[in-house]
């Protein structure tokens, strides 16, 4: 379960970076999805990573 927490955390972090890039408008080609989508997705993925990290202790 610890590895899944890391994976979802890293993907959530990359979504934050994509949200910042989209909000600033640094790369106009990725502007098809709005910054609110990227920040919402990152929040969801980071919450999932927290759930996997907390749920990990129940099986050990």
MDTraj code that builds the backbone (N, CA, C; nanometers):
import mdtraj as md
import numpy as np

residues = "UNK UNK UNK UNK UNK UNK UNK UNK UNK UNK UNK UNK UNK UNK UNK UNK UNK UNK UNK UNK UNK UNK UNK UNK UNK UNK UNK UNK UNK UNK UNK UNK UNK UNK UNK UNK UNK UNK UNK UNK UNK UNK UNK UNK UNK UNK UNK UNK UNK UNK UNK UNK UNK UNK UNK UNK UNK UNK UNK UNK".split()
xyz = np.array([
    [0.0823, -0.1198, 0.0000],
    [0.0000, 0.0000, 0.0000],
    [0.0866, 0.1259, 0.0000],
    [0.2053, 0.1159, 0.0541],
    [0.2924, 0.2325, 0.0581],
    [0.3343, 0.2797, -0.0804],
    [0.3555, 0.1840, -0.1702],
    [0.3965, 0.2198, -0.3059],
    [0.2816, 0.2892, -0.3797],
    [0.1591, 0.2454, -0.3566],
    [0.0455, 0.3130, -0.4197],
    [0.0320, 0.4565, -0.3696],
    [0.0598, 0.4777, -0.2424],
    [0.0551, 0.6136, -0.1888],
    [0.1584, 0.7023, -0.2574],
    [0.2778, 0.6494, -0.2786],
    [0.3808, 0.7255, -0.3489],
    [0.3401, 0.7557, -0.4922],
    [0.2847, 0.6566, -0.5602],
    [0.2457, 0.6752, -0.7007],
    [0.1376, 0.7819, -0.7135],
    [0.0318, 0.7718, -0.6298],
    [-0.0749, 0.8709, -0.6376],
    [-0.0257, 1.0089, -0.5929],
    [0.0659, 1.0142, -0.4987],
    [0.1225, 1.1422, -0.4562],
    [0.2030, 1.2099, -0.5655],
    [0.2820, 1.1312, -0.6362],
    [0.3626, 1.1872, -0.7452],
    [0.2735, 1.2351, -0.8594],
    [0.1737, 1.1552, -0.8948],
    [0.0823, 1.1965, -1.0017],
    [0.0042, 1.3209, -0.9600],
    [-0.0362, 1.3288, -0.8328],
    [-0.1041, 1.4483, -0.7829],
    [-0.0153, 1.5708, -0.7888],
    [0.1118, 1.5532, -0.7565],
    [0.2071, 1.6641, -0.7666],
    [0.2271, 1.7115, -0.9092],
    [0.2290, 1.6173, -1.0026],
    [0.2415, 1.6556, -1.1432],
    [0.1171, 1.7298, -1.1918],
    [0.0009, 1.6937, -1.1378],
    [-0.1215, 1.7655, -1.1744],
    [-0.1190, 1.9085, -1.1212],
    [-0.0598, 1.9288, -1.0031],
    [-0.0443, 2.0656, -0.9516],
    [0.0432, 2.1474, -1.0451],
    [0.1520, 2.0884, -1.0907],
    [0.2421, 2.1588, -1.1831],
    [0.1702, 2.1911, -1.3132],
    [0.0912, 2.0968, -1.3643],
    [0.0147, 2.1238, -1.4865],
    [-0.0881, 2.2347, -1.4644],
    [-0.1487, 2.2387, -1.3461],
    [-0.2434, 2.3451, -1.3150],
    [-0.1770, 2.4811, -1.3125],
    [-0.0575, 2.4868, -1.2565],
    [0.0159, 2.6142, -1.2528],
    [0.0561, 2.6560, -1.3935],
    [0.1034, 2.5616, -1.4736],
    [0.1421, 2.5938, -1.6113],
    [0.0212, 2.6427, -1.6904],
    [-0.0931, 2.5789, -1.6706],
    [-0.2138, 2.6197, -1.7422],
    [-0.2637, 2.7550, -1.6942],
    [-0.2588, 2.7805, -1.5619],
    [-0.3072, 2.9077, -1.5082],
    [-0.2215, 3.0244, -1.5543],
    [-0.0913, 3.0035, -1.5624],
    [-0.0010, 3.1101, -1.6058],
    [-0.0081, 3.1289, -1.7565],
    [-0.0405, 3.0224, -1.8277],
    [-0.0473, 3.0303, -1.9732],
    [0.0879, 3.0178, -2.0384],
    [0.1796, 2.9486, -1.9732],
    [0.3149, 2.9338, -2.0260],
    [0.3166, 2.8522, -2.1544],
    [0.2334, 2.7484, -2.1592],
    [0.2250, 2.6654, -2.2790],
    [0.0802, 2.6684, -2.3271],
    [0.0502, 2.7434, -2.4307],
    [-0.0891, 2.7561, -2.4747],
    [-0.1487, 2.6263, -2.5291],
    [-0.0671, 2.5303, -2.5680],
    [-0.1181, 2.4064, -2.6268],
    [-0.1916, 2.3195, -2.5250],
    [-0.1598, 2.3327, -2.3962],
    [-0.2256, 2.2508, -2.2938],
    [-0.3431, 2.3241, -2.2300],
    [-0.3874, 2.4311, -2.2917],
    [-0.4964, 2.5102, -2.2354],
    [-0.6336, 2.4495, -2.2640],
    [-0.6387, 2.3293, -2.3202],
    [-0.7672, 2.2655, -2.3482],
    [-0.8407, 2.2313, -2.2188],
    [-0.7670, 2.1964, -2.1145],
    [-0.8248, 2.1705, -1.9833],
    [-0.7919, 2.2890, -1.8927],
    [-0.8895, 2.3320, -1.8132],
    [-0.8700, 2.4517, -1.7308],
    [-0.7876, 2.4210, -1.6072],
    [-0.7394, 2.5273, -1.5443],
    [-0.6581, 2.5111, -1.4247],
    [-0.7410, 2.4558, -1.3091],
    [-0.8715, 2.4824, -1.3076],
    [-0.9540, 2.4271, -1.1997],
    [-0.9644, 2.2752, -1.2111],
    [-0.9657, 2.2239, -1.3335],
    [-0.9656, 2.0788, -1.3518],
    [-0.8392, 2.0181, -1.2949],
    [-0.7234, 2.0773, -1.3262],
    [-0.5968, 2.0217, -1.2811],
    [-0.5844, 2.0285, -1.1295],
    [-0.6260, 2.1418, -1.0686],
    [-0.6162, 2.1521, -0.9228],
    [-0.7166, 2.0610, -0.8538],
    [-0.8349, 2.0432, -0.9118],
    [-0.9327, 1.9499, -0.8547],
    [-0.8839, 1.8063, -0.8623],
    [-0.8273, 1.7698, -0.9764],
    [-0.7732, 1.6356, -0.9925],
    [-0.6558, 1.6112, -0.8981],
    [-0.5714, 1.7109, -0.8808],
    [-0.4582, 1.6941, -0.7902],
    [-0.5048, 1.6802, -0.6460],
    [-0.6063, 1.7557, -0.6075],
    [-0.6597, 1.7414, -0.4722],
    [-0.7166, 1.6026, -0.4485],
    [-0.7874, 1.5508, -0.5456],
    [-0.8436, 1.4163, -0.5343],
    [-0.7329, 1.3116, -0.5254],
    [-0.6318, 1.3225, -0.6098],
    [-0.5238, 1.2246, -0.6086],
    [-0.4426, 1.2323, -0.4801],
    [-0.4215, 1.3511, -0.4274],
    [-0.3472, 1.3632, -0.3023],
    [-0.4275, 1.3089, -0.1847],
    [-0.5582, 1.3253, -0.1867],
    [-0.6412, 1.2636, -0.0827],
    [-0.6378, 1.1112, -0.0927],
    [-0.6363, 1.0583, -0.2133],
    [-0.6253, 0.9136, -0.2311],
    [-0.4913, 0.8633, -0.1783],
    [-0.3849, 0.9389, -0.2029],
    [-0.2536, 0.8970, -0.1527],
    [-0.2497, 0.8994, -0.0001],
    [-0.3168, 0.9954, 0.0615],
    [-0.3243, 0.9987, 0.2076],
    [-0.4025, 0.8783, 0.2587],
    [-0.5103, 0.8442, 0.1899],
    [-0.5904, 0.7280, 0.2309],
    [-0.5090, 0.5993, 0.2205],
    [-0.4305, 0.5844, 0.1155],
    [-0.3468, 0.4651, 0.1032],
    [-0.2374, 0.4637, 0.2105],
    [-0.1828, 0.5791, 0.2428],
    [-0.0775, 0.5836, 0.3438],
    [-0.1325, 0.5514, 0.4829],
    [-0.2512, 0.5975, 0.5129],
    [-0.3111, 0.5714, 0.6442],
    [-0.3619, 0.4274, 0.6518],
    [-0.4199, 0.3788, 0.5452],
    [-0.4740, 0.2437, 0.5438],
    [-0.3666, 0.1371, 0.5417],
    [-0.2443, 0.1754, 0.5177],
    [-0.1342, 0.0814, 0.5100],
    [-0.1052, 0.0152, 0.6436],
    [-0.1231, 0.0868, 0.7525],
    [-0.0890, 0.0339, 0.8840],
    [-0.1826, -0.0745, 0.9326],
    [-0.2997, -0.0882, 0.8767],
    [-0.3966, -0.1866, 0.9239],
    [-0.3563, -0.3289, 0.8857],
    [-0.2745, -0.3450, 0.7831],
    [-0.2406, -0.4786, 0.7352],
    [-0.1047, -0.5267, 0.7805],
    [-0.0303, -0.4426, 0.8476],
    [0.1049, -0.4837, 0.8896],
    [0.1059, -0.5295, 1.0313],
])
top = md.Topology()
chain = top.add_chain()
for i, resn in enumerate(residues, 1):
    res = top.add_residue(resn, chain, resSeq=i)
    for name in ("N", "CA", "C"):
        top.add_atom(name, md.element.get_by_symbol(name[0]), res)
traj = md.Trajectory(xyz[None], top)
